[in-house]
Amino acid sequence: MNIAILIEHRVEREMPQPSKEPCKKEACDIQACLSKNNFLPHKCVRVIQLLQYCCENCNYKSTHCASVSDLLKQMPKPKGQKS
């Protein structure tokens, strides 16, 4: 086998591939947080925000982004902010 082909094959294997399921990690982190905190979304604000940022970055092209809006609706509004 040609050395150039070997190097190219090795580089392709080592380069991170784009996830087929973007935001899966963040969605799993939310599930774990909610399970640990008696399914109270206000105790998982940070991980919910991380999923929201991930979804924004992938233009909501992930099946894991469907729940973001529902979770955000359950979050208490900051003082002084109207719905």
C-alpha positions as CSV (number, residue, x, y, z in Angstrom):
1,M,0.0,0.0,0.0
2,N,1.2,3.5,-0.9
3,I,2.4,5.6,2.1
4,A,0.3,8.6,1.0
5,I,-2.8,6.5,1.1
6,L,-1.9,5.2,4.6
7,I,-1.3,8.7,5.9
8,E,-4.6,10.0,4.3
9,H,-6.5,7.0,5.8
10,R,-5.0,7.7,9.3
11,V,-5.8,11.4,9.1
12,E,-9.4,10.7,8.1
13,R,-9.8,8.3,11.1
14,E,-8.3,10.8,13.6
15,M,-10.3,13.9,12.5
16,P,-13.4,14.4,14.5
17,Q,-16.5,13.8,12.4
18,P,-19.5,16.0,12.7
19,S,-22.1,14.4,14.9
20,K,-25.0,12.7,13.2
21,E,-27.0,13.7,16.3
22,P,-26.0,17.2,17.3
23,C,-27.0,18.2,20.8
24,K,-27.4,14.6,22.0
25,K,-25.0,15.1,24.8
26,E,-26.8,18.2,26.0
27,A,-30.2,16.5,25.9
28,C,-28.8,13.5,27.8
29,D,-27.3,15.9,30.4
30,I,-30.7,17.5,30.9
31,Q,-32.4,14.2,31.4
32,A,-29.8,13.2,34.0
33,C,-30.2,16.6,35.8
34,L,-34.0,16.4,35.8
35,S,-33.9,12.8,37.1
36,K,-31.5,13.8,39.8
37,N,-33.6,16.8,40.8
38,N,-37.1,15.4,40.9
39,F,-37.9,16.7,37.4
40,L,-37.8,20.4,38.5
41,P,-36.5,22.4,35.5
42,H,-35.5,25.4,37.6
43,K,-32.8,23.2,39.1
44,C,-31.3,22.5,35.7
45,V,-31.2,26.0,34.2
46,R,-27.5,25.7,33.1
47,V,-27.8,22.4,31.2
48,I,-31.0,23.6,29.6
49,Q,-29.2,26.8,28.4
50,L,-26.4,24.6,27.0
51,L,-28.9,22.7,24.9
52,Q,-30.4,26.0,23.8
53,Y,-27.0,27.2,22.7
54,C,-26.3,24.0,20.9
55,C,-29.6,24.1,19.1
56,E,-29.0,27.7,18.0
57,N,-25.5,26.7,16.7
58,C,-27.0,23.8,14.6
59,N,-30.0,25.9,13.4
60,Y,-32.3,23.6,15.3
61,K,-31.5,20.7,12.9
62,S,-31.4,18.1,15.6
63,T,-34.2,15.9,16.9
64,H,-33.0,16.8,20.4
65,C,-34.0,20.5,20.0
66,A,-37.7,19.9,19.9
67,S,-37.9,20.0,23.7
68,V,-36.0,23.3,24.2
69,S,-39.0,25.6,23.8
70,D,-41.2,23.5,26.2
71,L,-38.4,23.5,28.8
72,L,-37.9,27.2,28.5
73,K,-41.6,27.9,29.0
74,Q,-41.4,26.1,32.3
75,M,-38.6,28.2,33.6
76,P,-39.5,31.0,36.0
77,K,-39.1,34.5,34.5
78,P,-36.5,36.7,36.0
79,K,-37.9,39.4,38.3
80,G,-39.1,42.4,36.3
81,Q,-39.5,40.5,33.1
82,K,-43.0,40.2,31.6
83,S,-44.2,37.1,29.8
